[in-house]
């Protein structure tokens, strides 16, 4: 988590617009994390990579560097066809996503 990125959003956009951006980003991240989990079970891998790339971009926008990196780690596993590493990395993505969203929510009782 990069709190400086959140502060930059507040400085650049103002408090109300920054809160709106952060809330929408959190909603999109949660949705994409669920989509990735669903696709891991049954979906086409190409679509999964697109979702992971968009997840990474959104995470970067609001300072979730770890989540962004883990998204690309999953993509690497997909490209290598390493199903064991993919399963482990998907589990790490879920944990990192949950932890990041919780931390951002706690940080953003929107008091920055």
C-alpha positions as CSV (number, residue, x, y, z in Angstrom):
1,X,0.0,0.0,0.0
2,X,1.3,3.4,-1.0
3,X,-0.4,6.1,1.1
4,X,1.4,8.7,-0.9
5,X,-0.6,7.8,-3.9
6,X,-3.9,8.3,-2.0
7,X,-2.7,11.7,-0.7
8,X,-1.8,12.6,-4.3
9,X,-5.3,11.7,-5.4
10,X,-6.7,13.9,-2.7
11,X,-4.4,16.8,-3.6
12,X,-5.0,16.6,-7.3
13,X,-8.8,15.8,-7.3
14,X,-10.0,17.2,-4.0
15,X,-11.6,15.2,-1.2
16,X,-14.9,14.4,-2.8
17,X,-13.6,13.4,-6.2
18,X,-10.8,11.4,-4.6
19,X,-13.2,9.5,-2.4
20,X,-15.3,8.8,-5.5
21,X,-12.3,7.5,-7.5
22,X,-11.2,5.3,-4.6
23,X,-14.6,3.9,-3.9
24,X,-15.1,3.0,-7.6
25,X,-11.6,1.5,-7.7
26,X,-12.3,-0.6,-4.7
27,X,-15.6,-1.9,-6.2
28,X,-13.9,-2.7,-9.5
29,X,-11.0,-4.5,-7.8
30,X,-13.4,-6.6,-5.7
31,X,-15.3,-7.5,-8.8
32,X,-12.2,-8.4,-10.8
33,X,-10.8,-10.5,-8.0
34,X,-14.1,-12.5,-8.0
35,X,-14.0,-12.8,-11.8
36,X,-10.4,-14.1,-11.7
37,X,-11.4,-16.7,-9.2
38,X,-14.3,-17.8,-11.3
39,X,-12.3,-17.9,-14.5
40,X,-9.6,-19.9,-12.7
41,X,-12.1,-22.7,-12.4
42,X,-13.7,-22.6,-15.8
43,X,-12.9,-19.6,-17.9
44,X,-10.6,-19.0,-20.9
45,X,-7.1,-18.1,-19.9
46,X,-6.9,-15.2,-22.4
47,X,-9.8,-13.5,-20.8
48,X,-8.3,-14.1,-17.4
49,X,-5.1,-12.3,-18.5
50,X,-7.1,-9.3,-19.6
51,X,-8.9,-9.1,-16.3
52,X,-5.6,-9.5,-14.4
53,X,-4.0,-6.6,-16.4
54,X,-7.0,-4.3,-15.7
55,X,-6.9,-5.3,-12.0
56,X,-3.2,-4.4,-12.0
57,X,-3.8,-1.0,-13.6
58,X,-6.6,-0.1,-11.1
59,X,-4.4,-1.3,-8.2
60,X,-1.6,1.0,-9.4
61,X,-3.9,3.9,-9.7
62,X,-4.7,3.8,-6.0
63,X,-1.3,2.7,-4.7
64,X,-1.8,-1.0,-4.3
65,X,1.6,-2.0,-5.6
66,X,1.7,-5.5,-4.1
67,X,-1.7,-6.4,-5.6
68,X,-0.5,-5.1,-9.0
69,X,2.7,-7.2,-8.8
70,X,0.9,-10.4,-7.7
71,X,-1.5,-9.9,-10.7
72,X,1.5,-10.0,-13.0
73,X,2.9,-13.0,-11.2
74,X,-0.4,-14.9,-12.0
75,X,0.0,-13.8,-15.6
76,X,3.5,-15.2,-15.7
77,X,2.3,-18.5,-14.3
78,X,-0.5,-18.6,-17.0
79,X,2.0,-17.9,-19.8
80,X,4.4,-20.6,-18.5
81,X,1.5,-23.1,-18.1
82,X,2.6,-23.9,-14.6
83,X,-0.7,-25.0,-13.0
84,X,0.8,-25.6,-9.5
85,X,2.4,-22.2,-9.4
86,X,-0.8,-20.7,-10.9
87,X,-2.9,-22.2,-8.1
88,X,-0.5,-20.9,-5.4
89,X,-0.2,-17.5,-6.9
90,X,-4.0,-17.2,-7.3
91,X,-4.3,-18.0,-3.6
92,X,-1.7,-15.2,-2.9
93,X,-3.7,-12.8,-5.1
94,X,-6.9,-13.5,-3.2
95,X,-5.1,-13.0,0.2
96,X,-3.3,-9.8,-1.1
97,X,-6.5,-8.4,-2.6
98,X,-8.5,-9.0,0.6
99,X,-5.8,-7.5,2.8
100,X,-5.3,-4.5,0.5
101,X,-8.9,-3.7,0.2
102,X,-9.4,-4.0,4.0
103,X,-6.4,-1.8,4.7
104,X,-7.6,0.8,2.2
105,X,-11.0,0.8,3.7
106,X,-9.6,1.2,7.2
107,X,-7.2,3.9,6.0
108,X,-10.0,5.7,4.2
109,X,-12.6,6.3,6.8
110,X,-11.7,9.1,4.3
111,X,-9.9,11.2,6.8
112,X,-6.8,11.9,4.8
